[in-house]
Amino acid sequence: IHFQTFASALNQSTMMMMRNVLLPVLLLLSGTGITLANQQPKPFATTVGQQKVVEPVSASTATETLFTSPVDTNDADAAAAVLEAGEAEEEEPPKVVAKNTKIANLVERTGSAVLVLTAVTLLIRFTGATGLKGLILAAQIGMFRECVSVTSVSSTITKCLALATHMMAWDAPHLLLNAGDDAAWVPLAFFGMFMLHIIILVFQQNASMEFGPALRDFGVSHLAAAIVVGLSSTWLGTLTEFGEKSMAWIFFPALLVIVNDTMAYICGIIVGKTKILPTVSPKKTWEGFLGAAIFTVALSKPLWMLTMGGGDAPPIAKTQLFLLAAYVSLVAPFGGFLASTVKRTFGAKDFGAIMPGHGGLVDRLDCQLVTAPFIYLYLTFMGGPNGLLAAGSSQA
């Protein structure tokens, strides 16, 4: 009887030792504790009042604490929970983005922009307005392709018909008609092409078991073509309707947009803190936005002299320059915000990768697209360049 009592007591003692000592050791070796011998000891954190006190301990002290500290014998997972809680309390060091990275990005953006501007300048120098018209048409096709790619339009016939329909509606009047020509056939051709696309859409829907994809492709393709082709076609209108200085009226606002975009980026890096649209465009700040506006207005006169022939540049009222620079600074950036909204909606970082540091054509021309129709309508309203200059020649 005494032997059985002794054996039972020994068995209970052995079980207690396994639960209190061996189990924590096994958990320690299977988890992060196995690294204590090879790494610097991690500090223990205790709380005094509202302040956390961190006390570094050695590996031997940690091991001793493990063996001497009581473990809840009613819950075999208590030791594992303690270890997991300790790991959860460890905080990752804050990620600091060095300004050197932003400066390197700025250098890359500037270099690629200079190369592209040089290439465009040389093309126009040797080909004139004809080369610029060809460049505009190529940009329209490239931007449309980027838009339908980002939005995942799959039907090739839908994309081709949408682009052709809107190029007929917007570009043809500027490219195929001269002053006094009968333009009645242009809207007739547009209507015919659009109705053809509707008929094809109905047959596509009938052949498919799903009604959503074809209708979605139809709507997205026509919306993209209307925005991209419709807005950029006003460059063609400016070229064909406003005489010998027409190219200057394209390059002058384009340079204003480039200056505004560049200064917004630089001012945002230096002093930018308050975000304008954190969800849509988290990198754009009010400081960069307003700083860019100041620089754009200040540089509008030198850019006017540069694009209009230097010392032979015609006089223009300061109020006219201010109005043009103000539009570029305060309204044109929303073309970029719209592009950012589309990218966020479809989970894309950029529309393309045609320019290092800039993305695709849409990424570079989004603000230009909003500026082009304003310049065209502004010149039309003022009676062309001569009317605009005459209105402000006495104030220049």
C-alpha positions as CSV (number, residue, x, y, z in Angstrom):
1,I,0.0,0.0,0.0
2,H,2.8,2.4,0.9
3,F,4.6,1.5,-2.3
4,Q,1.5,2.2,-4.4
5,T,1.0,5.5,-2.6
6,F,4.6,6.4,-3.2
7,A,4.3,5.5,-6.9
8,S,1.1,7.5,-7.3
9,A,2.8,10.6,-5.7
10,L,5.9,10.1,-7.9
11,N,3.7,9.9,-11.0
12,Q,1.8,13.1,-10.1
13,S,5.1,14.9,-9.3
14,T,6.4,13.8,-12.7
15,M,3.3,15.1,-14.5
16,M,3.5,18.4,-12.7
17,M,7.2,18.8,-13.7
18,M,6.4,18.1,-17.3
19,R,3.6,20.6,-17.3
20,N,5.5,23.3,-15.4
21,V,9.0,22.9,-16.8
22,L,9.2,20.7,-19.9
23,L,6.2,22.2,-21.8
24,P,7.5,25.9,-21.5
25,V,11.0,24.7,-22.6
26,L,9.6,22.9,-25.7
27,L,7.5,26.0,-26.5
28,L,10.5,28.2,-26.1
29,L,12.7,26.0,-28.4
30,S,10.0,25.7,-31.0
31,G,9.3,29.5,-31.1
32,T,11.5,32.6,-30.9
33,G,13.3,31.4,-27.8
34,I,15.7,29.3,-29.8
35,T,17.3,32.5,-31.1
36,L,18.3,33.7,-27.6
37,A,21.8,32.2,-27.9
38,N,22.5,33.8,-31.3
39,Q,20.9,37.2,-31.0
40,Q,21.1,40.2,-28.7
41,P,18.7,39.8,-25.8
42,K,15.4,41.6,-26.2
43,P,14.3,43.9,-23.5
44,F,11.4,43.2,-21.1
45,A,8.8,46.0,-20.9
46,T,7.0,46.8,-17.7
47,T,4.5,49.5,-17.1
48,V,4.9,52.0,-14.2
49,G,1.8,54.2,-14.0
50,Q,1.3,55.5,-17.6
51,Q,4.9,55.1,-18.7
52,K,6.4,52.0,-20.2
53,V,9.8,51.1,-18.7
54,V,12.1,48.9,-20.9
55,E,14.7,46.9,-19.1
56,P,17.3,44.9,-21.1
57,V,18.0,41.4,-19.8
58,S,20.5,38.8,-20.7
59,A,19.8,35.4,-22.1
60,S,20.6,33.6,-18.8
61,T,18.2,35.9,-16.9
62,A,15.5,35.2,-19.5
63,T,16.0,31.5,-19.2
64,E,16.0,31.7,-15.4
65,T,12.8,33.7,-15.4
66,L,11.2,31.1,-17.6
67,F,12.0,28.3,-15.2
68,T,11.1,30.2,-12.0
69,S,8.0,32.1,-13.2
70,P,4.8,30.2,-12.5
71,V,2.8,28.9,-15.4
72,D,-0.9,28.4,-15.3
73,T,-1.3,24.6,-14.9
74,N,-4.9,24.8,-15.9
75,D,-4.2,26.0,-19.4
76,A,-1.4,24.3,-21.4
77,D,-1.5,27.2,-24.0
78,A,-0.7,29.9,-21.5
79,A,3.1,29.8,-22.2
80,A,2.5,30.1,-25.9
81,A,0.1,32.9,-25.4
82,V,2.7,34.8,-23.4
83,L,5.3,34.4,-26.1
84,E,2.9,35.4,-28.8
85,A,1.8,38.5,-26.9
86,G,5.5,39.5,-26.4
87,E,6.1,39.3,-30.1
88,A,2.9,41.3,-30.9
89,E,4.1,44.1,-28.6
90,E,7.3,44.6,-30.7
91,E,6.9,47.6,-32.9
92,E,8.3,48.0,-36.4
93,P,10.6,51.0,-36.8
94,P,8.9,53.8,-38.7
95,K,9.6,53.8,-42.4
96,V,11.3,57.0,-43.3
97,V,11.4,57.9,-47.0
98,A,14.7,59.8,-47.6
99,K,14.5,63.0,-49.5
100,N,17.4,61.7,-51.6
101,T,14.9,59.3,-53.2
102,K,12.6,62.1,-54.1
103,I,15.4,64.1,-55.5
104,A,16.5,61.2,-57.6
105,N,13.0,60.8,-58.9
106,L,12.9,64.5,-59.7
107,V,16.1,64.2,-61.7
108,E,14.8,61.2,-63.6
109,R,11.5,63.0,-64.4
110,T,13.4,66.1,-65.5
111,G,15.8,64.2,-67.7
112,S,13.1,62.2,-69.5
113,A,11.0,65.4,-70.0
114,V,13.9,67.3,-71.5
115,L,14.6,64.4,-73.9
116,V,10.9,64.3,-75.0
117,L,10.7,68.1,-75.4
118,T,13.9,68.1,-77.5
119,A,12.6,65.4,-79.8
120,V,9.2,67.2,-80.2
121,T,11.0,70.5,-80.9
122,L,13.2,68.9,-83.6
123,L,10.2,67.1,-85.2
124,I,8.2,70.3,-85.5
125,R,11.3,72.3,-86.6
126,F,11.6,70.1,-89.7
127,T,8.0,69.2,-90.4
128,G,6.1,72.2,-89.2
129,A,2.4,72.2,-88.5
130,T,1.9,69.0,-90.5
131,G,4.2,67.1,-88.2
132,L,2.5,68.6,-85.1
133,K,-0.9,67.4,-86.5
134,G,0.5,63.9,-87.0
135,L,1.9,64.0,-83.4
136,I,-1.5,65.0,-82.0
137,L,-3.3,62.1,-83.9
138,A,-0.6,59.6,-82.6
139,A,-1.1,61.0,-79.1
140,Q,-4.9,60.5,-79.3
141,I,-4.5,56.9,-80.4
142,G,-1.9,56.2,-77.7
143,M,-3.9,57.8,-74.9
144,F,-7.1,55.9,-75.9
145,R,-5.2,52.6,-75.9
146,E,-3.9,53.4,-72.4
147,C,-7.4,54.2,-71.2
148,V,-9.0,51.0,-72.5
149,S,-6.1,49.0,-71.2
150,V,-6.4,50.3,-67.7
151,T,-10.2,49.8,-67.7
152,S,-9.8,46.3,-69.1
153,V,-11.9,46.7,-72.3
154,S,-11.6,43.4,-74.1
155,S,-13.6,43.7,-77.3
156,T,-11.3,44.8,-80.2
157,I,-14.1,45.7,-82.5
158,T,-15.7,47.9,-79.8
159,K,-12.4,49.8,-79.2
160,C,-11.8,50.4,-82.9
161,L,-15.3,51.5,-83.7
162,A,-15.4,53.9,-80.6
163,L,-12.1,55.5,-81.5
164,A,-13.0,55.8,-85.2
165,T,-16.4,57.3,-84.5
166,H,-15.1,60.0,-82.3
167,M,-12.1,60.9,-84.5
168,M,-14.7,61.3,-87.3
169,A,-16.8,63.6,-85.1
170,W,-14.0,65.7,-83.6
171,D,-10.9,65.6,-85.8
172,A,-12.4,65.5,-89.3
173,P,-13.8,69.0,-89.3
174,H,-10.3,70.4,-88.6
175,L,-8.4,68.2,-90.9
176,L,-10.7,67.6,-93.9
177,L,-12.6,70.9,-94.2
178,N,-11.5,74.3,-95.4
179,A,-13.2,77.6,-94.7
180,G,-16.5,77.7,-96.5
181,D,-16.8,74.0,-97.1
182,D,-20.0,72.2,-96.6
183,A,-19.7,70.4,-93.2
184,A,-23.1,68.7,-93.2
185,W,-21.6,65.3,-94.0
186,V,-19.5,65.2,-90.8
187,P,-22.3,64.8,-88.3
188,L,-24.1,62.5,-90.8
189,A,-20.9,60.3,-90.9
190,F,-20.7,60.4,-87.1
191,F,-24.3,59.3,-86.7
192,G,-24.0,56.5,-89.2
193,M,-20.9,55.1,-87.4
194,F,-22.5,55.4,-84.0
195,M,-25.6,53.6,-85.1
196,L,-23.5,50.9,-86.7
197,H,-21.8,50.3,-83.4
198,I,-25.2,50.1,-81.6
199,I,-26.3,47.4,-84.0
200,I,-23.1,45.4,-83.5
201,L,-23.5,45.8,-79.7
202,V,-27.0,44.2,-79.9
203,F,-25.7,41.3,-81.8
204,Q,-22.8,40.9,-79.3
205,Q,-25.3,40.9,-76.5
206,N,-27.5,38.3,-78.3
207,A,-24.5,36.0,-78.8
208,S,-23.4,36.2,-75.2
209,M,-25.0,34.7,-72.1
210,E,-23.9,37.7,-70.1
211,F,-25.3,41.2,-70.8
212,G,-22.8,43.1,-68.7
213,P,-19.4,42.9,-70.3
214,A,-20.3,44.0,-73.9
215,L,-22.4,46.9,-72.6
216,R,-19.7,48.0,-70.2
217,D,-17.0,47.9,-73.0
218,F,-19.3,50.0,-75.2
219,G,-19.8,52.7,-72.5
220,V,-16.2,52.8,-71.3
221,S,-14.8,52.9,-74.9
222,H,-17.0,55.8,-76.0
223,L,-16.5,57.8,-72.8
224,A,-12.7,57.4,-73.1
225,A,-12.7,58.4,-76.8
226,A,-15.0,61.4,-76.1
227,I,-12.7,62.7,-73.4
228,V,-9.3,62.0,-75.1
229,V,-10.2,62.7,-78.7
230,G,-12.8,65.4,-78.0
231,L,-10.5,67.6,-75.8
232,S,-7.3,67.1,-77.8
233,S,-9.0,67.9,-81.1
234,T,-9.0,71.5,-80.0
235,W,-5.3,71.5,-80.6
236,L,-6.1,70.8,-84.3
237,G,-8.6,73.6,-84.2
238,T,-6.1,76.0,-82.9
239,L,-3.6,75.0,-85.6
240,T,-6.0,75.3,-88.5
241,E,-7.9,78.5,-87.5
242,F,-5.5,80.9,-85.9
243,G,-2.8,81.7,-88.4
244,E,0.9,81.8,-88.3
245,K,1.2,82.1,-84.5
246,S,-1.1,79.1,-84.0
247,M,1.7,76.7,-82.9
248,A,2.9,79.3,-80.3
249,W,-0.6,79.2,-78.9
250,I,-0.2,75.5,-78.3
251,F,3.3,75.7,-76.9
252,F,2.7,78.7,-74.6
253,P,0.0,77.1,-72.5
254,A,1.8,73.7,-72.7
255,L,4.9,75.3,-71.1
256,L,2.7,76.9,-68.4
257,V,1.3,73.5,-67.5
258,I,4.8,72.0,-67.4
259,V,6.0,74.8,-65.1
260,N,3.0,74.4,-62.9
261,D,3.3,70.6,-62.6
262,T,7.1,70.8,-61.9
263,M,6.8,73.5,-59.3
264,A,3.9,71.7,-57.6
265,Y,6.2,68.7,-57.3
266,I,9.1,70.7,-56.0
267,C,7.1,72.8,-53.5
268,G,5.4,69.6,-52.3
269,I,8.8,68.0,-51.6
270,I,10.1,71.0,-49.7
271,V,7.1,72.4,-47.7
272,G,4.2,70.1,-48.6
273,K,2.2,68.9,-45.5
274,T,-1.5,69.4,-46.0
275,K,-3.0,66.9,-48.5
276,I,-5.6,68.2,-50.9
277,L,-7.3,64.9,-51.8
278,P,-5.8,62.1,-49.6
279,T,-7.9,59.4,-51.2
280,V,-7.6,60.3,-54.8
281,S,-4.1,61.8,-55.0
282,P,-2.3,61.4,-51.7
283,K,0.9,63.0,-52.8
284,K,-0.6,66.4,-53.8
285,T,-0.6,69.1,-51.1
286,W,-2.1,72.5,-50.7
287,E,1.4,74.0,-50.3
288,G,2.5,72.5,-53.6
289,F,-0.7,73.6,-55.3
290,L,-0.5,77.2,-54.2
291,G,3.3,77.5,-54.6
292,A,3.0,76.2,-58.1
293,A,0.3,78.8,-58.9
294,I,2.6,81.6,-57.7
295,F,5.5,80.5,-59.8
296,T,3.3,79.9,-62.9
297,V,1.9,83.5,-62.7
298,A,5.4,84.9,-62.1
299,L,6.9,83.1,-65.1
300,S,4.0,83.7,-67.5
301,K,5.6,86.8,-69.1
302,P,9.1,85.2,-69.7
303,L,7.4,82.1,-71.3
304,W,5.3,84.4,-73.5
305,M,8.4,86.1,-74.7
306,L,10.1,82.8,-75.3
307,T,7.3,81.2,-77.3
308,M,6.1,84.3,-79.2
309,G,9.5,85.2,-80.7
310,G,11.6,86.8,-78.1
311,G,12.1,90.5,-78.7
312,D,9.5,90.4,-81.5
313,A,6.8,89.0,-79.3
314,P,3.5,90.9,-79.7
315,P,2.4,92.8,-76.6
316,I,-0.3,91.3,-74.4
317,A,-2.1,92.7,-71.4
318,K,-0.9,91.5,-68.0
319,T,-4.5,90.7,-67.1
320,Q,-4.7,88.3,-70.1
321,L,-1.5,86.6,-69.0
322,F,-2.8,86.4,-65.4
323,L,-6.1,84.8,-66.5
324,L,-4.3,82.2,-68.6
325,A,-1.8,81.4,-65.8
326,A,-4.6,81.3,-63.3
327,Y,-6.6,78.8,-65.3
328,V,-3.6,76.6,-65.7
329,S,-2.8,76.7,-62.0
330,L,-6.3,76.4,-60.5
331,V,-8.4,74.4,-63.0
332,A,-6.0,72.3,-65.2
333,P,-4.7,70.2,-62.2
334,F,-8.2,68.7,-61.9
335,G,-7.5,66.9,-65.2
336,G,-4.7,65.1,-63.2
337,F,-7.1,64.5,-60.3
338,L,-9.6,62.9,-62.7
339,A,-6.8,60.6,-64.1
340,S,-5.9,59.7,-60.5
341,T,-9.5,58.8,-59.8
342,V,-9.6,56.4,-62.8
343,K,-6.3,54.8,-61.7
344,R,-7.5,54.3,-58.1
345,T,-10.8,52.8,-59.4
346,F,-9.1,50.2,-61.5
347,G,-6.0,49.6,-59.2
348,A,-3.4,51.0,-61.6
349,K,-0.3,52.9,-60.7
350,D,0.1,54.6,-64.1
351,F,-1.6,54.5,-67.4
352,G,1.5,53.3,-69.1
353,A,5.3,53.4,-69.0
354,I,6.3,55.4,-72.0
355,M,8.4,58.0,-70.1
356,P,10.6,57.0,-67.1
357,G,9.4,58.7,-64.0
358,H,6.2,60.0,-65.7
359,G,4.2,56.9,-66.6
360,G,2.1,56.9,-69.8
361,L,0.8,59.6,-72.2
362,V,-2.3,60.2,-70.2
363,D,-0.2,60.7,-67.0
364,R,1.7,63.5,-68.8
365,L,-1.1,65.0,-70.9
366,D,-4.0,64.9,-68.4
367,C,-3.7,68.6,-67.5
368,Q,-2.8,69.5,-71.0
369,L,-6.1,68.0,-72.2
370,V,-8.1,70.3,-69.9
371,T,-6.1,73.3,-71.0
372,A,-6.3,72.8,-74.8
373,P,-10.1,73.5,-75.2
374,F,-9.9,76.5,-72.9
375,I,-7.2,78.1,-75.1
376,Y,-9.2,77.3,-78.2
377,L,-12.5,78.8,-76.8
378,Y,-10.7,81.7,-75.3
379,L,-9.1,82.7,-78.6
380,T,-12.5,82.2,-80.4
381,F,-14.3,84.3,-77.9
382,M,-11.7,87.1,-78.1
383,G,-11.8,87.1,-81.9
384,G,-8.6,85.2,-82.4
385,P,-5.0,86.1,-81.5
386,N,-5.3,89.5,-83.1
387,G,-8.4,90.3,-81.1
388,L,-6.8,89.1,-77.9
389,L,-3.7,91.2,-78.5
390,A,-5.6,94.3,-79.6
391,A,-7.7,94.1,-76.5
392,G,-4.6,94.4,-74.3
393,S,-2.0,96.1,-76.4
394,S,-2.4,99.4,-74.7
395,Q,-1.8,97.8,-71.3
396,A,1.2,95.7,-72.1
